[in-house]
Amino acid sequence: MTGAVNVLIASPLEAEHVNRIAAADRRLNLLYEPDLLPVPRYPCDHSGTARSLGPPDLARWAGLRAAADVSFDFDWQAPGQIAVNCPRLRWIQGTSAGIGGLIDRTGLAKGPIVFTTAAGVHGAPLAEFALFGLLYFAKDLPLLTRHQAARHWERHATALLRGSRVLLVGLGGVGREVARLLAAVGVEVSGAGRPGRTYQVPGVSRYLADTEIGGVLGTVDALVLACPLTERTRHLIGRRELALLRQGAVVVNLSRGPVIDESALIDALSAGRIGGACLDVFETEPLPVTSPLWAMDNVIVSPHSASTVAAENKLLTDLFIDNLGRWLAGEPLRNVFDSDAGY
């Protein structure tokens, strides 16, 4: 590609990372006005709290997005109007691995814009969260917490994570990191992916289609969900699948809330059929204060934050710079969103 490329920074990003992007290639012209962007609520927050902008500032933002050829993240003000408000825009680099819901809601899949996801950026922290959840229940941290609060000394036995069996659903960037980490601590990992596809994932000892998981749920000690949310995976885990899990099995959800029938999960937990659930995502977010999940001592409630670490923006910037180089060279981009697959 020849000539200048206008690159819009559309969500909060530290100046040091913006400067790295600007220095990546002399053809890049950055459109970056942080005073117009939402205010981050926590480190690496790409939604933030919208500022109260007056007409002059809103006009400045409208001018920036109208001039953009490439954008780091979606327009914070009117993502559903990107096709109209951003006439020059040809590529958006998302800051999340799961952008399918936004693209579906806004109808952007029907336009000419290329979308790339942040797949792979969040794999390591999510894998660590999965390991944390499995260890939490294997070592019975709820019991230790109760005994410590009561100053009660009582020796007891715990489970051994090494040698346990886990069914991992989803073998993309996150799933690969989960498989690698769990295998490293001696867990036997079975991997479930899309029907008709072949996989070679380090740490996975056997493969099956996600349509066949019913045949193995009764043989595993834990179920880890790392798949994208699509129409085929919505309520992939329902009452039938939860009933097939062996007594005391643990469920870890790193994907999206609607992959599990939450009502069925609550019932299984209440009945003691499921040993525990480690949940970073929920069908309704924020999780309603009336949800029974809050009060269950066999549930870990994480506010969709397991993937958010202090290094996230550096990793996102690394990915964006690499993709910018590919874009300028006319080479295939990493993590191009597939509208047919939904991720």
C-alpha positions in Angstrom: 0.0 0.0 0.0 1.3 3.5 -0.9 0.4 6.8 0.5 -0.7 7.8 4.0 -3.0 5.6 6.1 -5.1 7.3 8.7 -5.3 5.2 11.8 -7.9 6.0 14.4 -7.4 5.1 18.1 -11.1 4.6 19.0 -10.8 3.3 22.6 -8.6 4.1 25.6 -4.9 3.3 25.0 -1.9 4.5 26.9 0.3 7.1 25.1 3.3 4.8 25.2 1.5 2.3 23.1 0.1 4.9 20.8 3.6 6.1 20.2 4.7 2.6 19.3 2.0 2.4 16.7 3.0 5.8 15.3 6.6 4.7 15.0 5.8 1.4 13.3 5.7 2.9 9.8 6.2 6.4 8.3 3.0 6.0 6.2 0.8 5.9 9.3 -1.0 9.1 10.3 -2.5 8.6 13.8 -5.8 10.1 14.7 -5.6 10.1 18.5 -7.4 12.5 20.8 -7.6 10.9 24.2 -9.8 13.7 25.6 -12.6 12.5 23.3 -12.4 8.8 24.4 -14.3 7.2 27.2 -12.6 7.2 30.6 -11.2 3.8 31.6 -12.7 2.4 34.8 -9.8 0.0 35.4 -6.5 -0.8 33.6 -7.0 -1.9 30.0 -10.7 -1.0 29.9 -11.7 -0.6 26.3 -15.3 0.4 27.0 -15.0 3.0 29.8 -17.3 5.7 30.8 -18.4 8.1 28.1 -17.5 11.7 28.6 -20.0 14.5 28.5 -18.9 16.1 25.3 -20.4 19.2 23.9 -21.2 19.8 20.2 -17.7 21.1 19.3 -16.0 17.9 20.7 -18.6 15.6 19.1 -17.9 17.3 15.8 -14.2 16.7 16.3 -14.8 13.0 16.9 -17.1 12.8 13.9 -14.3 14.3 11.8 -11.7 11.9 13.1 -13.8 8.8 12.4 -14.8 10.0 9.0 -11.2 10.4 8.0 -10.1 6.9 9.3 -8.9 4.2 7.0 -8.1 1.8 9.8 -9.4 1.8 13.4 -8.1 0.4 16.6 -11.4 -0.8 18.1 -15.0 0.1 17.2 -16.5 3.6 17.3 -17.5 4.1 21.0 -20.3 6.5 20.1 -22.3 4.7 17.4 -20.9 1.3 16.5 -24.1 0.5 14.6 -23.6 3.5 12.3 -20.0 2.8 11.4 -20.9 2.2 7.7 -22.4 5.6 7.4 -20.1 7.6 9.8 -16.8 6.1 8.6 -17.0 6.1 4.8 -13.3 5.5 4.3 -12.9 2.8 6.9 -11.7 -0.6 5.6 -10.4 -2.5 8.6 -11.2 -2.6 12.4 -8.8 -4.3 14.8 -11.0 -5.5 17.7 -9.7 -5.6 21.3 -11.7 -8.7 22.2 -11.6 -12.2 20.8 -15.4 -12.4 20.9 -16.7 -9.6 18.5 -19.3 -11.8 16.8 -22.2 -10.5 18.9 -21.4 -6.9 18.2 -21.0 -7.5 14.5 -24.3 -9.4 14.4 -26.2 -6.7 16.4 -25.0 -3.9 14.2 -25.2 -5.7 10.8 -21.6 -4.8 10.0 -21.0 -8.2 8.6 -22.8 -7.2 5.4 -20.5 -4.3 4.6 -17.0 -4.1 3.1 -15.0 -3.6 6.3 -12.5 -6.3 7.4 -12.6 -7.2 11.1 -9.8 -8.8 13.1 -10.1 -10.1 16.6 -7.8 -10.2 19.5 -7.7 -14.0 19.5 -4.6 -15.2 21.4 -4.0 -12.1 23.4 -6.1 -13.3 26.3 -5.2 -17.0 26.1 -2.6 -17.1 28.9 -4.6 -15.2 31.6 -7.7 -17.3 30.8 -5.7 -20.5 31.0 -4.4 -19.5 34.4 -8.0 -18.7 35.5 -9.0 -22.2 34.4 -6.2 -23.8 36.4 -7.0 -21.6 39.4 -10.7 -22.8 39.3 -9.7 -26.5 39.1 -7.2 -26.1 41.9 -9.7 -24.1 44.0 -12.1 -27.1 44.1 -9.5 -29.9 44.1 -7.9 -28.4 47.2 -11.3 -27.5 48.7 -10.5 -23.8 49.3 -14.1 -23.2 50.6 -13.5 -25.6 53.4 -10.1 -24.1 54.3 -11.7 -20.7 54.3 -14.5 -21.8 56.7 -12.0 -23.6 59.0 -9.7 -20.6 59.1 -12.5 -18.2 59.9 -13.6 -20.6 62.8 -9.9 -21.1 63.9 -10.7 -24.8 63.5 -7.8 -27.3 63.0 -8.9 -30.5 61.3 -6.7 -32.6 59.0 -8.4 -33.8 55.9 -7.7 -35.2 52.4 -8.0 -33.3 49.1 -8.1 -34.3 45.5 -5.1 -34.6 43.2 -5.3 -32.5 40.1 -2.6 -34.5 38.4 -4.0 -37.5 36.6 -7.5 -36.0 36.5 -9.4 -35.8 33.2 -10.8 -32.7 31.6 -13.0 -32.1 28.6 -12.0 -28.9 26.9 -14.5 -27.5 24.5 -13.0 -25.0 22.1 -9.5 -25.4 20.6 -8.8 -21.9 19.4 -6.2 -19.5 20.9 -7.7 -19.7 24.4 -8.2 -23.5 24.2 -4.7 -24.1 23.1 -3.3 -22.2 26.1 -5.6 -24.1 28.5 -4.5 -27.4 27.0 -0.9 -26.5 27.3 -1.1 -25.4 30.9 -3.3 -28.2 32.1 -1.1 -30.9 30.4 1.9 -29.3 32.1 0.5 -30.1 35.5 -0.4 -33.7 34.5 -4.1 -33.3 33.5 -5.4 -35.6 30.8 -7.1 -33.3 28.3 -9.7 -34.3 25.7 -10.4 -31.6 23.2 -13.7 -31.0 21.4 -13.9 -28.8 18.3 -16.1 -28.1 15.3 -17.3 -31.2 13.4 -15.3 -32.0 10.3 -12.2 -30.2 11.4 -8.8 -31.7 12.4 -6.7 -30.3 15.2 -3.1 -30.6 16.4 -3.1 -29.0 19.8 -0.2 -29.7 22.2 -1.4 -31.1 25.4 -4.6 -32.7 24.0 -4.6 -36.5 24.1 -7.8 -37.2 22.1 -10.2 -35.3 19.9 -13.9 -35.3 19.3 -16.5 -33.1 17.7 -18.4 -30.8 20.0 -21.6 -32.6 18.8 -20.3 -35.8 20.4 -19.5 -34.6 23.9 -22.4 -36.4 25.5 -20.5 -39.7 25.1 -17.5 -38.5 27.3 -19.1 -36.2 29.8 -19.6 -39.0 32.2 -15.9 -39.9 32.1 -14.3 -36.6 33.0 -13.7 -34.8 36.3 -14.1 -31.3 34.8 -15.6 -29.5 31.8 -13.8 -26.4 30.6 -15.6 -24.2 28.0 -13.4 -22.0 25.8 -15.5 -21.9 22.6 -16.9 -18.9 20.9 -20.6 -18.1 21.2 -22.4 -18.8 18.0 -25.9 -20.1 17.2 -24.5 -23.7 17.2 -22.9 -23.2 20.7 -25.7 -21.3 22.4 -26.8 -23.6 25.3 -24.4 -26.2 24.1 -24.4 -27.2 27.8 -27.9 -27.7 28.9 -29.8 -29.9 31.4 -29.0 -33.1 29.5 -25.3 -32.4 29.3 -25.1 -31.4 33.0 -26.9 -34.6 34.0 -24.4 -36.6 32.0 -21.4 -35.2 34.0 -20.2 -37.5 36.7 -21.1 -36.6 40.3 -19.0 -33.9 41.7 -17.5 -32.7 38.4 -16.4 -29.1 38.1 -17.5 -26.7 35.3 -15.3 -23.8 34.2 -16.7 -21.2 31.7 -14.2 -19.0 29.9 -16.3 -18.5 26.8 -19.6 -16.6 26.9 -22.5 -17.0 29.4 -25.1 -18.3 27.0 -23.0 -21.3 26.1 -24.4 -22.8 29.3 -28.1 -22.9 30.2 -27.6 -20.9 33.4 -30.9 -22.0 35.0 -30.0 -25.6 34.5 -26.5 -25.0 36.0 -28.0 -23.4 39.1 -30.3 -26.4 39.5 -27.4 -28.9 39.2 -25.3 -26.9 41.7 -28.1 -26.6 44.1 -28.8 -30.3 43.9 -25.2 -31.1 44.5 -24.8 -33.0 41.2 -22.1 -30.5 40.1 -19.1 -30.2 42.5 -18.5 -26.6 41.6 -18.5 -23.9 38.9 -15.8 -21.4 38.1 -17.5 -18.7 36.0 -16.1 -15.6 34.4 -19.1 -15.1 32.1 -22.9 -15.1 32.6 -26.1 -15.0 30.5 -26.9 -11.6 31.8 -24.0 -9.2 32.6 -23.6 -7.6 35.1 -24.8 -10.7 37.0 -28.1 -9.6 38.6 -28.0 -9.2 42.4 -30.9 -11.6 42.6 -29.0 -14.5 41.0 -28.5 -17.5 43.3 -25.0 -17.9 42.0 -23.8 -15.1 44.3 -24.6 -17.0 47.5 -23.3 -20.4 46.5 -20.1 -21.5 48.2 -19.4 -23.9 45.4 -19.3 -21.2 42.8 -16.6 -18.7 41.8 -18.1 -15.5 40.4 -15.7 -13.4 38.3 -17.0 -10.2 36.7 -15.9 -11.1 33.2 -12.4 -10.0 34.1 -10.3 -13.2 34.0 -8.8 -12.1 30.7 -7.9 -8.5 31.8 -4.3 -8.2 33.0 -2.0 -5.2 33.2 -0.1 -6.4 30.1 -3.2 -6.6 27.9 -2.7 -3.3 26.1 0.9 -4.1 25.3 -0.1 -7.4 23.8 -3.0 -5.8 21.8 -0.6 -3.2 20.5 1.9 -5.9 19.5 -0.9 -7.6 17.5 -2.1 -4.4 15.9 1.4 -3.4 14.8 2.0 -6.8 13.3 -1.3 -6.6 11.4 -0.6 -3.0 10.3 2.6 -4.3 8.7 0.7 -7.0 7.0 -2.0 -4.5 5.9 0.6 -2.1 4.4 2.4 -5.0 2.6 -0.9 -6.4 1.2 -0.4 -9.6 3.2 -3.1 -11.7 5.0 -4.1 -10.3 8.4 -4.0 -12.4 11.6 -7.3 -13.3 13.3 -9.7 -12.2 10.5 -13.3 -12.6 11.6 -15.3 -15.2 9.8 -18.9 -14.1 9.6 -20.1 -17.6 8.6 -18.4 -19.3 11.6 -19.2 -16.4 13.9 -15.7 -15.8 15.2 
